[in-house]
């Protein structure tokens, strides 16, 4: 775990959950697994606060626990899962693209709450959608439920592990921590619920839907609560499935950019004849990128997607792009040349790239100092004398990808800190703007005249409005930059994970 990753985890935990949860989370990231009382002692936090913080972290799958043989429960942070909070906007936008506004809100609720029952998600989303509809229109629970089922069928949401029900009536002491299990066949099994109802709107007054004031409402006891039809069956967003979708889309986009004319000429509905399909597959299989491979000729051959090579090509293209932006097109030419030839001496680089010796030397040393390329020494004699040693430049994609990933983490941490600084500097103005908006909303609800509303709006001066607009533009740019950097992080992480699995 690098310092850049720990710092980014700290910023994300503080931004989403506050200082106490951030303190406990970062402590676990730094120290590894620890029992409850040790965490409380080392962080100087009360036992009650540590328990609450751990509950939040476990609820959002950021901390796991395990029982050791001595019966001690230890808690361990999941740093990689904390870093996934960067990708929440992308998960939500993907759900919106695939399953419209309903899918977007379902995934958003699951990400915001960590784990929820299906019935709770359906009711909450139906209420939120009803709020955005015209007066008199409501969202049926059944429509939201159908979208939830589609998300489960495509594995974008999944069940959480649960405590199995045992028939053993052993009166012995309970285990120090529950053991959660789930079988693969039950992971996407949606319970049969008959959710009947419609979304409700929030009321600004103290009266409920029947027009009865809060003070006169009968207080129902615990016995009058309606039973939850799917109590104990909790759901969460399946981040791995989203990552699979991102990976597939990245590969499709890369092929489309390389073979744009092919994709433009595809017939509507993909009703392709066998002859045309064979031509497309042959082009893909013969392409130097080798995204698609062919094995055997029986029955026309078997075509497969080579995911590792595809991810390697995407990671290499990312590195080339960074080299070009950072050092210029000539450096990018040298980088691609070394990448293609595997190993080159300095004189060979000068000749192949057709760049003067002094410039080529400077560019090679620049990229070497930034760890984009490496230098390998091959001595002719045991004494390693420089005059009798070959010095070969090479590109280690895995090493360069790890270096760039580390820089991406630092970049996002800087972006988050800058956004926090911008917000803090304009805190008073933002609070004033929120107060004015609240007053205007309240007056509009009571039927105030336009002149009165205009008078309230003028409480914010023209220079203040310009300052608010500038702040909004800056924050939007920072948010967009975070998403773009995270796209690079995803490609690099996917390539590194794929490479490590093959080793």
Secondary structure, DSSP 4 states (H G I P E B T S, - for coil): --HHHHHHHHHHHHHHH-HHHHHHHHHHHHH-SEEHHHHHHHHT--HHHHHHHHHHHHHTTSEEEEE-TTS-EEEEE-HHHHHGGGGHHHHHHHHHHHHHHHHHHHHHHHHHHSSEEHHHHHHHHHHHHHHHSPTT---BHHHHHHHHHHHHHTTSEEEPPEEPP------SPPPSSPPEE--GGGTT---------B--PPPSSSB-TT--BGGGSPPP-GGGSPPPTTTT-EEEE-HHHHHHHHHHHHHHHHHHHHTHHHHHTSPGGG---HHHHHHHHHHHHHSTT-SEEEE--GGG-EEEE-HHHHHHHHHHHHHHHHHHHHH-HHHHHHHHHHHHHS-B-HHHHHHHHT--HHHHHHHHHHHHHTTSSEEEEEESSTT--GGGEEEEEE--HHHHHHHHHHHHHHHHHHHHHHHHHHHHHTHHHHHHHHHHHHHHHHHHHTT--HHHHHHHHTTS-HHHHHHHHHHHHHHHHHHHHHHHHHHHHHHHHHHHHHHHHH-
